[in-house]
Amino acid sequence: MPRLAISPEFPEELSALEAPVRRDVVAAVRRFMQNTADAPRLARITAGRDPRVFTLRLAEGYRGVVVGHRDVHWLLTVLPDTEAEEYGRCHRFSVNTALGVVEVWDAAALERVEPAVRRAAESSSARLFADTCDPDMATLGIDRRFLPLVRQITDELILEALEPLLPPTQYEPLAALARGESVAGALRELEACRPTAPGKDPIDPEDLSAALLRTPDRAVFADGPRELNHILDAPDWCVFLYPPQHRVAYWESYRQPALVTGGAGTGKTLVALHRAAFLAGRGAGKVLLVTFSQRLSALLAAKLDLLIEDGAVRDRVEVGNVDRLAHRVVAEAEGRAPALAGAAELTALWREAGEDYSPVFMLREWEQVVLTQNLRTLEEYLAAPRAGRGVELSASERTVVWRGVEYVTGELRRRGKRTLLQLAVEACELLGRRAGDLLGERPGREPYRHLVVDEAQDMHPVQWRLLRAAVPQAPDDLFIVGDPHQRIFDTRVTLGSVGIDAIRHRLQVSYRLPQEILSWGVRLRGGGPADGLVEGVQELYGLHAARHGLRPMVRTYDSPEEELTGLVAQVGQWVKDGVPPQEIGVAARTAGLVADARAALRELGVKVTTLHGMKGLEFRRVAVIGVAAGIVPAPDALTPADEDPTARAHDLQRERGLLYVACTRARELLYVSHSGRASPFLPT
């Protein structure tokens, strides 16, 4: 029977067909897989660029385009008869000699532009790649049939014009050379196109089957009807990952904790989901996939249900958040659910603790200094550094603060209540003593074999210590993803400071966002460095999008009422344009604005939430309203400058990050509005 590989374009084109045609296509593909007597037969393309390309009758008026080699058949797409024939005639396929992955060439388009490239070369003596010899080009995997045209390129503008016509494995190393990189630097760029770890076997340019196995972003093998159904029915992110994502998610084994960072839209959460599925599939032990909120953990659990078909494998992955883990450990140790102190109650206690400092100052001093360093006595507090706190405190002032801390913690203890961070401290201590006994394992063993952490930038040091205690120190113990630029809480911990020595991997291509929204968002975020997760600071430099699109729409209104009317008109137009309501998200900074927008848009049925609520979501189109001075940043979220200027600076960056997160949820189009004076965060 033929071995069938499916391209990501095939399910996409299939989903756009009418239901009766779609059923016929799927039935024909199944017959072809099983090589039944009535299975469709391959038809050779007339005057095609690649003799291995065929068409396959799949339904009345529709054909699939197939690349065939020996018993392997790569199903590329399904199109109307004439379009399928034209697609097959125009394209050719190759194996990159450096990486061994498959490449798709629009050969007809290259033939059309070749005369213009050669005319430009005739009028200029400059050659962009004159200093790179043919053997070096071969080392970079440059296709020998493409090389003569490469030699005619005179400048970077011509190379950029060719980019849409070239496989990324051809364009990326050439672009690196054009920027002045050495051959070694260009090879590093090429490595970013490698989806899997380098193999030991030599690359055979004629072995299509091996090349397809090395290219899981371009082809997935359907070994039977069940696999075929999953490929055709599951969301594309379940089946196909881009090369940088696939490489880090499916790396065979990490000897020490792995940290994956990347900007908005680079696929960090998808990488975390696939890594959890991969680890669970190996069956070495229980996997905990954790994030910082219950809402996000519910979203991750739902996606994991789609990703993992095998029920036994799915049962090996527990999805939750760090607060839930702490609550569970303490509850099982004490035999009852712990009582938690609410935010209002805690604020009142800090106010009672004394008038020397504000409740906000005291709370942050407790959480960011005392709990972060697990300080237990006044002497420890007097000697402790206060990194990140902008106001120096003398010994006598620290003594006053410590008395306030003792009052609040004592009062909480008297009431039998704890905060979530206190709960994490106690859970960490319990796990350190007898974790296995508490969670149904043998005494002395950690409750999980693998831990996958999403949204790592928002974890507190106390929570990190708990997570570190939940898994044994062994290969593949911790797999962590996050982005300090998307931090929405004031936590700036480095993993090294909590005993996690992680190897860092960086994702630099945003696949969700068009370049126009990404560039605008980077300007909004400030483009500057952010601290946390790793030592030093991290820049947004190098982050870029894989495609172009429309620029964000920024609208100014004279009054909030007019702004709301404009929002209703804009969202209504999107729905009329055919955008499903569930693919539209609306966000605002305040609960009042959210309530107003929700009431105004009730008939349209779109998602309306706070900026915080946009975390972890994505939509085709997003509207962010009320981005005005006095609303964004929220005044009550800012520390007074005279109380702690450093804390205020952190607050402003956190508010910027919050707006940045909401605006970068849009895959297609972003609408931003304000009435009156614009927020100082908006790019000019």
C-alpha positions as CSV (number, residue, x, y, z in Angstrom):
1,M,0.0,0.0,0.0
2,P,1.2,3.6,-0.6
3,R,2.5,5.6,2.3
4,L,0.6,8.8,2.5
5,A,2.0,12.1,3.8
6,I,-0.3,15.2,4.2
7,S,0.8,18.8,3.6
8,P,-0.7,21.5,5.9
9,E,-2.4,23.1,2.9
10,F,-4.5,20.1,2.2
11,P,-6.7,20.2,5.4
12,E,-7.0,24.0,4.9
13,E,-8.2,23.7,1.3
14,L,-10.4,20.7,2.3
15,S,-12.2,22.7,5.0
16,A,-13.2,25.4,2.5
17,L,-15.1,22.9,0.2
18,E,-18.8,22.3,0.3
19,A,-19.8,19.4,2.7
20,P,-20.7,16.9,-0.1
21,V,-17.5,17.5,-1.9
22,R,-15.5,17.3,1.3
23,R,-17.0,13.9,2.0
24,D,-16.2,12.6,-1.4
25,V,-12.6,13.9,-1.1
26,V,-12.0,12.2,2.2
27,A,-13.5,8.9,1.0
28,A,-11.3,9.0,-2.1
29,V,-8.2,9.6,0.0
30,R,-9.1,6.6,2.2
31,R,-9.5,4.4,-0.8
32,F,-6.1,5.6,-2.2
33,M,-4.4,4.8,1.2
34,Q,-5.9,1.3,1.3
35,N,-5.2,0.7,-2.4
36,T,-8.7,-0.6,-3.1
37,A,-9.9,-1.7,-6.5
38,D,-11.9,1.5,-6.9
39,A,-9.1,3.8,-5.6
40,P,-8.2,6.9,-7.7
41,R,-5.2,6.6,-9.9
42,L,-2.3,9.0,-10.3
43,A,-2.3,11.1,-13.5
44,R,0.9,12.6,-14.8
45,I,1.2,16.4,-15.2
46,T,1.7,17.5,-18.8
47,A,4.8,19.7,-19.3
48,G,5.4,19.9,-15.5
49,R,8.6,21.2,-13.9
50,D,9.0,18.1,-11.8
51,P,8.3,14.6,-13.2
52,R,7.4,13.3,-9.7
53,V,4.2,15.5,-9.6
54,F,0.8,14.0,-10.3
55,T,-2.8,14.8,-9.9
56,L,-5.4,12.5,-8.2
57,R,-9.1,12.6,-9.0
58,L,-10.8,13.0,-5.5
59,A,-14.2,14.3,-6.4
60,E,-16.3,15.6,-9.3
61,G,-14.4,18.6,-10.6
62,Y,-11.6,18.4,-7.9
63,R,-8.1,16.9,-7.9
64,G,-5.4,16.5,-5.4
65,V,-1.8,17.4,-6.2
66,V,0.6,14.7,-5.2
67,V,4.4,14.3,-5.2
68,G,5.2,10.6,-5.7
69,H,8.4,8.8,-5.1
70,R,8.6,5.0,-4.9
71,D,5.8,4.0,-2.4
72,V,5.6,7.5,-0.8
73,H,2.9,10.0,-1.9
74,W,2.9,13.5,-0.5
75,L,-0.6,15.0,-0.8
76,L,-0.1,18.8,-1.2
77,T,-3.5,20.3,-1.8
78,V,-7.0,19.8,-3.4
79,L,-8.1,22.3,-6.0
80,P,-10.6,22.5,-8.9
81,D,-9.3,20.5,-11.9
82,T,-7.7,23.2,-13.9
83,E,-6.1,24.9,-10.9
84,A,-4.7,21.6,-9.7
85,E,-3.1,21.0,-13.1
86,E,-1.7,24.5,-13.1
87,Y,-0.3,24.1,-9.5
88,G,1.4,20.9,-10.4
89,R,2.8,22.3,-13.6
90,C,4.3,25.3,-11.9
91,H,6.0,23.8,-8.9
92,R,9.1,21.6,-8.3
93,F,10.4,19.9,-5.2
94,S,13.8,19.3,-3.8
95,V,15.7,18.1,-0.8
96,N,18.0,20.7,0.9
97,T,21.5,19.2,0.8
98,A,22.5,20.9,4.1
99,L,19.5,20.0,6.3
100,G,17.9,17.2,4.4
101,V,14.4,18.8,4.5
102,V,12.0,19.1,1.6
103,E,11.7,22.4,-0.3
104,V,8.8,23.7,-2.4
105,W,9.7,25.9,-5.4
106,D,7.4,28.1,-7.4
107,A,9.5,27.3,-10.5
108,A,7.2,29.1,-13.0
109,A,7.3,32.4,-11.0
110,L,11.1,32.2,-10.8
111,E,11.3,31.7,-14.6
112,R,9.2,34.8,-15.1
113,V,11.4,37.0,-13.0
114,E,14.7,35.6,-14.1
115,P,14.9,37.9,-17.2
116,A,14.5,41.0,-15.0
117,V,17.3,39.8,-12.7
118,R,19.6,39.2,-15.6
119,R,18.9,42.6,-17.1
120,A,19.7,44.3,-13.8
121,A,23.0,42.3,-13.8
122,E,23.8,43.4,-17.4
123,S,23.6,47.1,-16.3
124,S,25.8,46.7,-13.2
125,S,29.1,45.2,-12.4
126,A,28.1,44.6,-8.7
127,R,27.3,41.1,-7.5
128,L,25.8,40.6,-4.1
129,F,27.5,37.2,-3.5
130,A,30.7,37.7,-5.4
131,D,32.8,37.0,-2.2
132,T,31.1,33.6,-1.5
133,C,32.5,30.7,-3.5
134,D,30.5,27.8,-4.9
135,P,31.7,25.2,-2.3
136,D,30.5,27.6,0.5
137,M,27.2,28.0,-1.3
138,A,26.9,24.2,-1.4
139,T,27.7,24.1,2.4
140,L,24.7,26.4,2.9
141,G,22.5,24.1,0.9
142,I,21.9,26.5,-2.0
143,D,20.3,24.6,-4.8
144,R,22.6,24.0,-7.8
145,R,19.8,24.8,-10.2
146,F,19.2,28.1,-8.4
147,L,22.8,29.0,-8.1
148,P,23.3,30.6,-11.6
149,L,20.5,33.0,-10.8
150,V,22.0,33.8,-7.4
151,R,25.2,34.8,-9.1
152,Q,23.2,37.4,-11.1
153,I,21.8,39.2,-8.0
154,T,23.2,42.7,-7.8
155,D,21.8,44.0,-4.5
156,E,19.6,43.3,-1.4
157,L,16.5,44.8,-3.0
158,I,16.5,42.2,-5.7
159,L,17.0,39.4,-3.1
160,E,14.1,40.7,-1.0
161,A,11.9,40.8,-4.1
162,L,12.7,37.1,-4.6
163,E,11.9,36.1,-1.0
164,P,8.2,35.1,-1.6
165,L,9.3,32.8,-4.4
166,L,12.0,30.9,-2.4
167,P,11.9,28.2,0.2
168,P,13.0,29.7,3.6
169,T,16.0,27.3,3.6
170,Q,17.3,29.1,0.5
171,Y,16.4,32.6,1.4
172,E,17.6,32.8,5.1
173,P,21.3,31.9,4.5
174,L,21.4,34.2,1.5
175,A,19.8,37.1,3.5
176,A,22.4,36.5,6.2
177,L,25.3,36.7,3.7
178,A,23.7,39.9,2.3
179,R,23.7,41.5,5.8
180,G,27.4,40.9,6.0
181,E,27.4,37.6,8.0
182,S,30.1,35.1,7.5
183,V,29.4,31.6,6.1
184,A,29.4,30.4,9.7
185,G,26.8,33.1,10.6
186,A,24.7,32.1,7.6
187,L,24.8,28.5,8.7
188,R,23.4,29.5,12.1
189,E,20.5,31.2,10.3
190,L,20.0,28.1,8.3
191,E,19.9,26.0,11.5
192,A,16.8,28.0,12.5
193,C,15.0,26.2,9.6
194,R,15.8,22.8,11.0
195,P,12.7,21.2,12.6
196,T,14.5,18.2,14.1
197,A,17.8,17.3,15.7
198,P,20.6,16.6,13.1
199,G,20.6,12.9,12.1
200,K,23.6,10.7,11.8
201,D,22.7,9.3,8.4
202,P,24.0,11.1,5.3
203,I,21.6,13.1,3.3
204,D,20.3,11.6,0.1
205,P,18.8,14.3,-2.1
206,E,16.8,11.6,-3.9
207,D,15.2,10.1,-0.8
208,L,11.9,11.9,-0.5
209,S,10.6,9.7,2.3
210,A,13.5,10.5,4.6
211,A,13.3,14.2,3.7
212,L,9.6,14.3,4.6
213,L,10.3,12.7,8.0
214,R,12.8,15.5,8.6
215,T,10.2,18.1,7.7
216,P,7.2,17.7,10.1
217,D,6.1,21.3,9.4
218,R,5.5,20.5,5.8
219,A,4.3,16.9,5.9
220,V,2.9,14.4,8.4
221,F,2.5,10.7,7.6
222,A,-1.0,9.2,7.9
223,D,-0.3,5.5,8.7
224,G,-4.0,4.6,8.9
225,P,-7.6,5.9,8.9
226,R,-7.3,7.1,12.6
227,E,-4.2,9.2,11.9
228,L,-5.8,10.5,8.7
229,N,-8.9,11.6,10.6
230,H,-6.8,13.4,13.2
231,I,-4.7,15.2,10.6
232,L,-7.9,16.3,8.7
233,D,-10.1,17.2,11.7
234,A,-7.7,18.6,14.3
235,P,-6.7,22.3,14.4
236,D,-3.5,22.8,12.4
237,W,-1.4,23.6,15.5
238,C,-2.1,20.1,16.7
239,V,-0.4,18.6,13.7
240,F,2.1,21.0,12.2
241,L,4.6,23.2,14.0
242,Y,7.1,25.6,12.4
243,P,10.7,24.4,12.5
244,P,11.9,26.4,15.5
245,Q,8.9,25.4,17.5
246,H,9.1,21.7,16.5
247,R,12.8,21.5,17.3
248,V,12.5,22.7,20.9
249,A,9.2,20.9,21.6
250,Y,10.4,17.5,20.3
251,W,14.1,17.5,21.3
252,E,14.8,14.0,22.4
253,S,16.1,15.0,25.9
254,Y,17.3,18.0,27.8
255,R,20.0,17.2,30.3
256,Q,19.0,20.2,32.5
257,P,16.0,22.6,32.7
258,A,15.2,24.2,29.4
259,L,13.9,27.8,29.1
260,V,12.2,28.9,25.9
261,T,11.7,32.7,25.5
262,G,10.1,34.6,22.6
263,G,8.0,37.6,21.7
264,A,4.3,37.8,21.0
265,G,3.0,35.2,18.6
266,T,6.1,33.0,18.4
267,G,4.2,30.0,19.7
268,K,5.5,29.5,23.2
269,T,2.3,28.1,24.5
270,L,2.0,25.7,21.6
271,V,5.6,24.5,22.3
272,A,4.7,23.9,25.9
273,L,1.6,21.9,24.9
274,H,3.5,19.7,22.5
275,R,6.4,19.2,24.9
276,A,3.9,18.0,27.6
277,A,2.3,15.6,25.1
278,F,5.8,14.3,24.0
279,L,6.9,13.7,27.6
280,A,3.6,12.0,28.4
281,G,3.9,9.8,25.3
282,R,7.2,8.4,26.5
283,G,5.5,7.2,29.7
284,A,8.3,7.9,32.1
285,G,6.1,9.4,34.7
286,K,3.4,12.0,35.6
287,V,3.6,15.4,33.8
288,L,2.4,18.6,35.3
289,L,1.5,21.4,32.9
290,V,1.2,24.6,34.9
291,T,0.5,28.2,34.4
292,F,-0.2,31.1,36.7
293,S,-4.1,31.3,36.6
294,Q,-7.0,28.9,36.8
295,R,-8.6,30.4,33.7
296,L,-5.4,29.8,31.6
297,S,-5.0,26.3,32.9
298,A,-8.6,25.5,31.7
299,L,-7.7,26.8,28.3
300,L,-4.5,24.6,28.2
301,A,-6.5,21.6,29.3
302,A,-9.0,22.0,26.5
303,K,-6.2,22.3,24.0
304,L,-4.4,19.3,25.4
305,D,-7.6,17.3,24.9
306,L,-7.4,18.1,21.2
307,L,-3.7,17.4,20.9
308,I,-3.6,14.0,22.6
309,E,-5.8,11.3,21.2
310,D,-4.7,8.4,23.4
311,G,-6.6,8.5,26.6
312,A,-3.9,6.7,28.6
313,V,-1.3,9.3,27.5
314,R,-3.7,12.2,28.2
315,D,-4.2,10.9,31.7
316,R,-0.5,11.2,32.4
317,V,-0.7,15.0,32.1
318,E,-2.2,17.1,34.9
319,V,-3.0,20.7,34.0
320,G,-3.3,23.3,36.7
321,N,-1.8,26.4,38.2
322,V,0.7,26.9,40.9
323,D,-1.9,28.2,43.4
324,R,-3.9,25.0,42.9
325,L,-0.8,22.9,43.5
326,A,-0.1,24.7,46.7
327,H,-3.7,24.5,47.9
328,R,-3.7,20.7,47.2
329,V,-0.5,20.0,49.1
330,V,-1.5,22.0,52.2
331,A,-5.1,20.7,52.2
332,E,-3.9,17.1,52.1
333,A,-1.4,17.7,54.8
334,E,-3.9,19.4,57.1
335,G,-7.0,17.4,56.2
336,R,-9.1,20.4,55.3
337,A,-9.1,23.2,52.7
338,P,-7.1,26.2,53.9
339,A,-8.9,29.5,54.3
340,L,-7.6,32.4,52.2
341,A,-7.4,36.1,53.0
342,G,-9.0,38.3,50.4
343,A,-7.4,41.4,48.9
344,A,-9.7,43.9,50.8
345,E,-9.1,42.1,54.1
346,L,-5.3,42.1,53.5
347,T,-5.3,45.8,52.6
348,A,-7.2,46.6,55.8
349,L,-4.7,44.7,57.9
350,W,-1.8,46.6,56.4
351,R,-3.5,49.8,57.1
352,E,-4.0,48.8,60.7
353,A,-0.3,47.9,60.9
354,G,0.7,51.5,61.0
355,E,0.6,54.9,59.3
356,D,4.3,55.2,58.4
357,Y,3.9,53.5,55.0
358,S,1.0,52.9,52.7
359,P,-0.7,49.5,52.5
360,V,0.7,49.1,48.9
361,F,4.2,49.8,50.0
362,M,4.0,47.4,52.9
363,L,2.4,44.6,50.8
364,R,5.1,44.9,48.2
365,E,7.9,45.0,50.8
366,W,6.5,41.8,52.3
367,E,6.0,40.0,49.0
368,Q,9.1,41.2,47.1
369,V,11.6,41.2,49.9
370,V,10.5,39.1,52.9
371,L,8.7,36.3,51.2
372,T,11.0,36.3,48.2
373,Q,14.0,35.6,50.4
374,N,12.0,33.6,52.9
375,L,13.1,35.9,55.8
376,R,12.0,34.7,59.2
377,T,13.5,37.1,61.7
378,L,14.2,40.8,62.1
379,E,17.9,40.1,62.0
380,E,17.6,38.4,58.6
381,Y,15.5,41.3,57.3
382,L,18.0,43.9,58.5
383,A,20.8,42.1,56.7
384,A,18.8,41.3,53.5
385,P,19.3,43.1,50.1
386,R,16.2,44.9,48.8
387,A,16.7,44.5,45.0
388,G,14.1,46.4,43.0
389,R,12.9,48.6,45.8
390,G,13.6,52.2,45.1
391,V,13.6,53.7,48.6
392,E,16.4,53.0,51.0
393,L,15.4,52.0,54.5
394,S,17.5,52.6,57.6
395,A,17.7,50.0,60.3
396,S,15.2,51.8,62.4
397,E,12.8,52.1,59.4
398,R,13.2,48.4,58.6
399,T,12.3,47.7,62.2
400,V,9.1,49.7,61.8
401,V,8.3,47.7,58.7
402,W,9.1,44.4,60.4
403,R,6.7,45.2,63.2
404,G,4.0,45.8,60.6
405,V,4.8,42.4,59.0
406,E,4.6,40.6,62.3
407,Y,1.3,42.3,63.1
408,V,-0.3,41.3,59.8
409,T,1.1,37.7,59.7
410,G,0.1,37.3,63.4
411,E,-3.4,38.5,62.7
412,L,-3.8,36.2,59.7
413,R,-2.6,33.3,61.9
414,R,-5.1,34.2,64.6
415,R,-7.9,34.2,62.0
416,G,-6.7,31.0,60.5
417,K,-6.1,32.5,57.1
418,R,-3.3,32.7,54.6
419,T,-2.4,34.4,51.4
420,L,-1.7,32.4,48.2
421,L,2.0,33.2,48.5
422,Q,2.0,32.0,52.2
423,L,0.3,28.9,51.0
424,A,3.1,28.3,48.4
425,V,5.8,28.7,51.1
426,E,4.1,26.1,53.3
427,A,3.5,23.7,50.3
428,C,7.2,24.0,49.4
429,E,8.3,23.1,52.9
430,L,5.8,20.1,53.0
431,L,7.1,18.8,49.6
432,G,10.6,19.1,50.8
433,R,9.8,16.9,53.9
434,R,7.5,14.2,52.5
435,A,6.1,15.1,49.1
436,G,5.5,11.5,48.0
437,D,3.5,10.6,51.1
438,L,1.2,13.6,50.7
439,L,0.4,13.0,47.0
440,G,-0.1,9.3,47.0
441,E,3.5,8.4,45.9
442,R,6.2,6.5,47.9
443,P,7.6,8.7,50.7
444,G,10.6,10.8,49.7
445,R,9.6,11.1,46.1
446,E,8.5,14.2,44.3
447,P,4.9,14.1,42.9
448,Y,5.8,14.6,39.3
449,R,8.4,13.4,36.9
450,H,8.2,16.3,34.4
451,L,7.1,19.9,34.9
452,V,6.1,22.2,31.9
453,V,5.6,25.8,32.9
454,D,3.7,28.3,30.7
455,E,3.7,32.1,31.2
456,A,6.8,31.8,33.4
457,Q,7.4,35.6,33.5
458,D,4.5,36.0,36.0
459,M,5.7,33.5,38.6
460,H,6.8,34.7,42.0
461,P,10.1,33.4,43.5
462,V,8.1,31.6,46.2
463,Q,6.1,29.8,43.5
464,W,9.3,28.9,41.7
465,R,10.7,27.2,44.8
466,L,7.5,25.2,45.1
467,L,7.7,24.1,41.4
468,R,11.3,23.2,41.8
469,A,10.4,21.0,44.8
470,A,7.6,19.2,42.8
471,V,10.0,17.4,40.4
472,P,13.3,15.5,40.9
473,Q,16.4,17.0,39.5
474,A,16.9,14.8,36.5
475,P,17.0,15.1,32.7
476,D,13.8,16.6,31.3
477,D,12.6,17.8,34.7
478,L,11.7,21.4,33.9
479,F,10.6,22.8,30.5
480,I,9.8,26.5,30.9
481,V,8.3,29.1,28.4
482,G,7.8,32.8,28.9
483,D,8.5,36.4,27.8
484,P,9.5,39.1,30.2
485,H,8.1,41.7,27.8
486,Q,4.6,40.3,28.4
487,R,4.7,40.4,32.2
488,I,1.5,41.6,33.8
489,F,2.5,41.1,37.4
490,D,5.4,42.7,39.2
491,T,7.7,39.7,39.4
492,R,11.3,39.9,38.2
493,V,12.9,36.7,39.4
494,T,15.8,35.0,37.6
495,L,15.7,31.3,37.4
496,G,19.2,31.0,38.7
497,S,18.3,32.8,41.9
498,V,15.8,30.0,42.8
499,G,18.1,27.2,42.0
500,I,17.1,26.5,38.4
501,D,20.1,26.4,36.0
502,A,18.3,26.5,32.6
503,I,19.6,26.3,29.1
504,R,17.9,29.1,27.1
505,H,16.3,28.7,23.6
506,R,14.9,31.8,21.9
507,L,12.0,32.0,19.3
508,Q,12.3,35.1,17.1
509,V,9.6,34.7,14.5
510,S,6.0,35.7,15.2
511,Y,3.7,33.5,13.2
512,R,0.4,34.9,14.7
513,L,1.0,38.6,14.0
514,P,1.6,40.4,10.7
515,Q,4.7,42.6,10.7
516,E,2.6,45.8,10.9
517,I,0.9,44.9,14.2
518,L,4.1,43.5,15.6
519,S,6.2,46.6,14.8
520,W,3.4,48.9,16.2
521,G,3.2,46.7,19.3
522,V,7.0,46.8,19.9
523,R,6.9,50.6,19.7
524,L,4.0,50.6,22.2
525,R,5.9,48.3,24.5
526,G,8.8,50.7,24.3
527,G,11.2,48.3,22.5
528,G,13.5,48.5,25.5
529,P,14.9,45.7,27.5
530,A,13.0,43.7,30.1
531,D,14.5,41.8,33.1
532,G,13.5,38.5,34.6
533,L,13.9,34.7,33.9
534,V,17.6,35.1,32.8
535,E,20.5,37.2,34.2
536,G,20.6,40.7,32.8
537,V,18.0,42.1,30.4
538,Q,16.4,40.8,27.2
539,E,15.9,42.9,24.1
540,L,13.1,42.7,21.5
541,Y,15.8,43.0,18.9
542,G,15.5,40.4,16.2
543,L,11.8,39.6,16.7
544,H,10.1,39.7,13.3
545,A,6.9,38.4,11.7
546,A,6.6,35.7,9.0
547,R,4.1,37.8,7.0
548,H,2.7,41.2,6.2
549,G,-0.8,42.6,6.8
550,L,-2.8,45.7,7.6
551,R,-1.6,48.5,9.9
552,P,-3.4,49.0,13.2
553,M,-6.3,51.4,13.1
554,V,-6.1,54.1,15.8
555,R,-9.3,56.2,16.2
556,T,-9.8,59.4,18.3
557,Y,-13.3,60.4,19.5
558,D,-14.6,63.5,21.3
559,S,-16.5,61.7,24.0
560,P,-16.9,58.2,25.5
561,E,-20.4,57.9,24.0
562,E,-19.0,58.6,20.5
563,E,-16.2,56.1,21.1
564,L,-18.7,53.4,22.0
565,T,-20.8,54.2,19.0
566,G,-17.7,53.9,16.8
567,L,-16.9,50.5,18.4
568,V,-20.3,49.2,17.6
569,A,-20.1,50.4,14.0
570,Q,-16.6,48.8,13.6
571,V,-17.4,45.5,15.1
572,G,-20.7,45.4,13.2
573,Q,-18.8,45.9,10.0
574,W,-16.4,43.1,10.8
575,V,-19.4,40.7,11.3
576,K,-20.9,41.9,8.0
577,D,-17.6,41.2,6.3
578,G,-18.0,37.6,7.3
579,V,-15.8,37.4,10.4
580,P,-17.4,35.0,12.9
581,P,-18.2,36.7,16.2
582,Q,-16.1,34.2,18.2
583,E,-13.1,35.4,16.2
584,I,-13.5,39.0,17.4
585,G,-12.2,40.2,20.8
586,V,-12.8,43.5,22.6
587,A,-10.8,44.7,25.6
588,A,-10.6,47.6,28.0
589,R,-8.7,48.5,31.1
590,T,-11.5,49.1,33.5
591,A,-14.5,47.0,34.6
592,G,-16.8,49.9,33.8
593,L,-15.7,50.2,30.2
594,V,-16.0,46.4,29.8
595,A,-19.5,46.5,31.1
596,D,-20.5,49.4,28.7
597,A,-18.9,47.6,25.7
598,R,-20.5,44.3,26.6
599,A,-23.9,45.9,26.8
600,A,-23.5,47.8,23.5
601,L,-22.3,44.6,21.7
602,R,-24.7,42.1,23.3
603,E,-26.5,41.5,20.0
604,L,-23.3,40.7,18.1
605,G,-22.1,38.1,20.6
606,V,-18.4,38.9,20.6
607,K,-15.9,38.3,23.4
608,V,-15.5,41.4,25.7
609,T,-13.1,41.3,28.6
610,T,-10.4,43.3,30.5
611,L,-6.9,43.7,29.3
612,H,-5.9,41.0,31.9
613,G,-8.6,38.7,30.4
614,M,-6.9,38.8,27.0
615,K,-4.0,36.8,28.3
616,G,-3.7,33.5,26.5
617,L,-6.4,34.3,23.9
618,E,-6.1,35.1,20.2
619,F,-8.6,36.4,17.7
620,R,-8.7,37.3,14.0
621,R,-9.6,40.9,14.9
622,V,-9.2,42.8,18.2
623,A,-10.6,46.1,19.4
624,V,-9.0,47.8,22.4
625,I,-11.0,50.8,23.7
626,G,-10.5,53.5,26.3
627,V,-6.8,53.8,25.6
628,A,-6.8,57.3,27.0
629,A,-4.7,59.3,29.5
630,G,-6.1,58.8,33.0
631,I,-7.3,55.3,32.1
632,V,-4.2,53.6,30.6
633,P,-2.0,53.5,32.7
634,A,-4.6,53.0,35.5
635,P,-3.8,55.7,38.1
636,D,-4.7,53.4,41.1
637,A,-2.2,50.8,39.8
638,L,0.8,53.2,40.1
639,T,2.9,53.7,43.2
640,P,3.3,57.4,44.0
641,A,6.6,58.7,42.7
642,D,7.5,60.3,46.0
643,E,6.9,57.0,47.9
644,D,9.1,54.8,45.6
645,P,10.2,56.0,42.2
646,T,11.6,52.6,41.2
647,A,8.4,50.9,42.0
648,R,6.5,53.5,40.0
649,A,8.7,52.8,37.0
650,H,8.1,49.1,37.3
651,D,4.3,49.8,37.5
652,L,4.4,51.8,34.3
653,Q,6.3,49.0,32.5
654,R,3.8,46.5,33.8
655,E,0.9,48.7,32.5
656,R,2.7,49.0,29.1
657,G,3.1,45.2,29.1
658,L,-0.6,44.7,29.8
659,L,-1.6,46.9,26.9
660,Y,1.0,45.2,24.7
661,V,-0.4,41.8,25.5
662,A,-4.0,42.8,24.6
663,C,-3.0,44.4,21.3
664,T,-0.9,41.4,20.2
665,R,-3.8,39.0,20.4
666,A,-4.9,40.0,16.9
667,R,-3.9,37.7,14.1
668,E,-5.3,39.9,11.3
669,L,-6.5,43.4,12.3
670,L,-6.1,45.6,15.4
671,Y,-8.5,48.6,16.2
672,V,-7.5,50.9,19.0
673,S,-9.6,53.9,20.2
674,H,-9.7,56.6,22.8
675,S,-11.8,59.7,23.7
676,G,-10.0,62.9,24.6
677,R,-6.2,62.8,25.1
678,A,-4.5,59.6,24.1
679,S,-2.6,57.4,26.5
680,P,1.1,58.3,26.7
681,F,1.8,54.6,25.7
682,L,0.3,54.9,22.2
683,P,3.0,55.3,19.5
684,T,3.0,58.6,17.7
